């Protein structure tokens, strides 16, 4: 019985480790895919002479412009820019 309980506990630990390792592999593969996509876009525009809105749209996923605030007597406005990566 004791050996059986130890075996089951070890089996659970190994299954959890496999899940954690699989998540790391999945994350790595997603990051690699994202990088490959980004690198392809970069290669396409390496020799560009002019930055156009169409090119910018390839690199920017979204922009959030927050409401303006007064900080130390100056008007400040926060802008968050999210890349396609």
C-alpha positions as CSV (number, residue, x, y, z in Angstrom):
1,X,0.0,0.0,0.0
2,X,2.8,2.4,0.9
3,X,4.6,1.7,-2.4
4,X,1.4,2.2,-4.3
5,X,0.8,5.6,-2.6
6,X,4.3,6.7,-3.3
7,X,3.9,5.6,-6.9
8,X,0.7,7.6,-7.3
9,X,2.3,10.7,-5.7
10,X,5.3,10.4,-8.0
11,X,3.0,9.9,-11.0
12,X,1.0,13.1,-10.2
13,X,4.3,15.0,-9.8
14,X,5.5,13.8,-13.2
15,X,2.2,14.6,-14.9
16,X,2.3,18.2,-13.5
17,X,5.9,18.5,-14.7
18,X,4.9,17.4,-18.2
19,X,2.1,19.9,-18.2
20,X,4.4,22.7,-17.1
21,X,7.0,21.7,-19.7
22,X,4.4,21.5,-22.5
23,X,3.3,25.1,-21.6
24,X,6.8,26.3,-21.9
25,X,7.2,24.6,-25.3
26,X,3.8,26.1,-26.4
27,X,5.0,29.6,-25.3
28,X,8.3,29.2,-27.1
29,X,6.6,28.1,-30.3
30,X,4.2,31.1,-30.1
31,X,7.0,33.5,-29.5
32,X,9.0,32.0,-32.4
33,X,6.0,32.3,-34.7
34,X,5.4,35.9,-33.6
35,X,9.1,36.7,-34.2
36,X,9.1,35.0,-37.6
37,X,6.1,37.1,-38.7
38,X,7.7,40.3,-37.4
39,X,11.0,39.5,-39.1
40,X,9.2,38.9,-42.4
41,X,7.6,42.4,-42.1
42,X,10.9,44.0,-41.3
43,X,12.6,42.3,-44.3
44,X,9.9,43.7,-46.5
45,X,10.6,47.3,-45.5
46,X,14.4,47.2,-44.9
47,X,15.2,49.6,-47.8
48,X,12.2,51.9,-47.4
49,X,12.8,55.6,-48.0
50,X,9.5,56.9,-46.6
51,X,7.4,55.9,-43.6
52,X,3.7,55.7,-44.6
53,X,0.6,55.0,-42.6
54,X,0.2,51.6,-44.3
55,X,3.7,50.6,-43.1
56,X,3.0,51.9,-39.6
57,X,-0.3,49.9,-39.5
58,X,1.7,46.7,-40.1
59,X,3.7,47.3,-36.9
60,X,1.1,48.8,-34.6
61,X,-1.8,46.6,-33.2
62,X,-3.6,49.4,-31.3
63,X,-3.2,52.8,-29.7
64,X,-5.0,53.9,-26.6
65,X,-5.1,57.6,-25.9
66,X,-6.0,58.4,-22.3
67,X,-7.9,61.5,-21.0
68,X,-5.6,64.5,-20.4
69,X,-4.7,65.3,-16.8
70,X,-3.0,68.2,-15.0
71,X,0.2,67.2,-13.3
72,X,2.3,69.9,-11.5
73,X,0.4,72.6,-13.5
74,X,1.1,71.0,-16.9
75,X,-1.3,69.1,-19.1
76,X,-0.2,65.5,-19.5
77,X,-1.8,62.9,-21.7
78,X,-0.8,59.2,-21.5
79,X,-0.6,57.2,-24.8
80,X,-0.2,53.4,-24.9
81,X,1.1,51.9,-28.2
82,X,0.8,48.1,-28.6
83,X,3.0,46.5,-31.3
84,X,1.9,43.6,-33.4
85,X,4.3,41.3,-31.5
